Amino acid sequence: MIAGMYEQDFMAYMLFGLILNFTFSILFGIYLSKNIGIQEMIESKGSKQQSLFVTLSLFIPYAKMLITLYRVTVLQMFFLNKGYSHKEFWIYITNEKKENS
């Protein structure tokens, strides 16, 4: 037993979580590309690496999907509601923070 359920059930939850993750991620990517433009996204993409937590969350059922939904919430509440554009959000999540010294 894993986490109080049989291995088959746990794997089914994990597989369903991965399917939901990819569905949400693809839909969010399509949404951003419609609002920004694919060429614009390619040109403005930075080289920011994902954190280790985001990479490891792929193995925890539904965790990656929740991270994607968190990013959608950040986009809506902290960017669009304050008058920023989708492109500014894209730059925020793909570029390293620049420190002013």
N, C-alpha and C positions, 0 to 999 in steps of 0.2 A: 504494500500500500504506500502511496505517495500522497502526502498532505490529506490523509483521511479518505482517499478514494483509490479505486483499483487503477492499475497502470493503464489499462485500455481507456478508461474514462478520462484520466489525466491527459493522455496523448490526444484524445478527441478534443478536449478543451484547449489544449495547446495548438492543435491544428486549426481549430475554429478561430482562435485568437490571431494566428498568423494570417489566415484568410481575411479577417476583419481589418488587420493592420494594413495589408497590402491594398485592400479596397479603399480604406480611408486615405492612405498615402497617395494612391493614384488619383483619387477624386480631388484631393487637396492640390496635387501637382497640376492637374488639368485646370482647376480653378485659378491658380496663380498664373499659369501660362496664358490663359484667356485674358486676364486682367493686365499682365505685364508684357507678354509677348515672348516667344521662345528665344528669338535673337537677342532681345534686351536682357533676358535672364542669363544667357550664356556670356554676354559681354560684362555683366556686372557681378558675376559669381566670384566670390573670394575663395580662399584656400583654407577656410576654417575646418578643423577636424571635429568630428562628433566626439562627445565625451565618452568615456568608458562605460558609464551607466547606460547611455542610449544604446551602445553596441551590445551590452550584455542583456538589456531588456528584451531583446529578440527571443530569448530563451524562457522568459517568464510570460505565461499566457496573459494576453490583453494589455501588458505593460507598454509595448510599443504603440498600440492603438491609443492608449491614454496619453502618451507623449504627443502623438499627432493631434489629438483633440485639444491638448494644452496649447500647442502652437496655433491652432485655429482660434482659441480663446484670446491668446496674446495678440494675434492679428486684429481681431475685432475690437477688443477693449482698449488696447494701448496704442494702436496705430490708426485704424479707421475711425474710431470714435473721437480721436483727437485731431483729425484732419490730415494725417499722414497718408501716403499712398502705399499701394501694394509693393511697389518697387523699393520703397524705403524699408519695408518689412523684410523683403528678400535680401537686401544688403545687410540688414541687422543680423539675420540668422546665418549668413554665409561668410561674413567677413570678421576677422579678428578685431577686437577693440584696440584702438590706437591710443596709447597713453601720451599725454602732453607733459613734457618735462620742462 
